[in-house]
Amino acid sequence: METEVRLPQLSMGMSEAEILEWYFEDGARVEEGQDLVEIEAEKAREVLPAPTGGTLRIKVEPGDVVDVRSVLAVIVGDAP
């Protein structure tokens, strides 16, 4: 099962954010709730947690500016 990690809209005026840093490398195993990526939106920094556990597949790189609801990464869960 794949779970998309999307950029949430953290405030009414937020339309995009810059990816600052991934805390894991592409292909790493992550657990639900672990800090995953740091973003900056409207001059505020936020850390987004992993919504589920599995193997991280990063889709955007640090320095990229992405729109709200864009896919940042996919987490591939373990097969049952």
DAWOKA-V822764 format. One record per pair of residues at least 12 apart in sequence whose ideal C-beta (glycine too) atoms are under 6 Angstrom apart, sorted by the first residue. I is the first residue (numbers start at 0). J is the second residue. Records with the same first field share a line. If there is no record, write none. Layout:
I = J / J
This chain:
0 = 76
1 = 73 / 75
2 = 50 / 51 / 74
3 = 70 / 73
4 = 71 / 72
5 = 68 / 70
6 = 65 / 67 / 69 / 71
8 = 67
13 = 40 / 41
14 = 67
15 = 64 / 66
16 = 38 / 40
17 = 39 / 64
18 = 38 / 59 / 61 / 63
19 = 37 / 39
20 = 37 / 61
21 = 36
22 = 34
23 = 55
25 = 57
27 = 55
29 = 49 / 55
30 = 52
31 = 49 / 51 / 52
32 = 48
33 = 49
34 = 46
35 = 47 / 48 / 49
51 = 74
53 = 74 / 75 / 76
54 = 75
55 = 72 / 74
56 = 72 / 73
57 = 72
58 = 70 / 72
59 = 71
